[in-house]
Structure formats: C-alpha cells, structure tokens
Amino acid sequence: MTTPNTPTATTDVATLVRSAYDLFARGDIPAVLELIDPEVEWIEAEGGPFAGTYRGPQAVLEGVFGRIGSEWENFVVQPETVVAQGDTVIAVGTYRGTYRATSKPMEARFAHVWEMSDGRLRRLEQIADSAMLNAAMR
C-alpha cells in the first residue's frame, strides 16, 4: 500500500498537476474542470486582475478561465518546476500573453501551491508578479 509520502504517491500528484497544465495549454478547459474538486478553493493573488477566492469549478471557470479566454490572446501558463511532497504540489513558472484591449504583451513569474485530495485539485493558491499583468492592462 502506498502512503502519501512515498515517491509513487508524490509522482502521481505531480503528474496530475502537470496534466492539468497540459490540458489548459491545449484549451481543453472541460477536462481541467473534471480534475477540480467540487469544493475547490482557488485563490488568485491580491492586486492582480483576477484577485480573489473562487469556490467551486463554475466560479473558477467564470472568474478565471473565462476571463483569460476573453481578455487575453495567446495566454500561456508554462510551469518550469513542479515538485511534490505528500498531497502538496508547487509549480513555478511563467505566464505569457497579450492583453486584447491594449495589445500589450506580458511576461510574469508565478508560483502555484496545489493541495490535492482523493486525486482531485482541492485548493490552489497563486502567487504572481501582478505588476507585470497589470502593466499590460494599462
């Protein structure tokens, strides 16, 4: 039997998070939403364009994913490092995109802290260089 702190379990949660990023990159938002726990708590960094806490997949869809799709062109979430310990996964990477209303490009660093539960994405806390996102919007 595998416990949450064994390499196999750690690899599984890291693989699940990586697959969420891959699905997002392909534009398969319904598949990403399937990975999210119905009671998800999704926290976007204060000061950023999506700042706040979203509860449930529908709130994430409307408050984050839908806005990214309508407000940004070629928005990319590129995780460069993904590490896991137990049910916690940390991804560090770069956002890229162009804000439609201003045509200004953006590149901003991020860190995502994922908490997993029963093979689902239960909680996300985003830490981001909000200044870079906001600058593209002005």
Helices and strands as residue ranges (DSSP letters): H 7-25, H 29-35, E 36-44, E 52-55, H 57-60, I 61-65, H 66-71, E 72-85, E 88-99, E 104-117, E 120-128, H 130-137
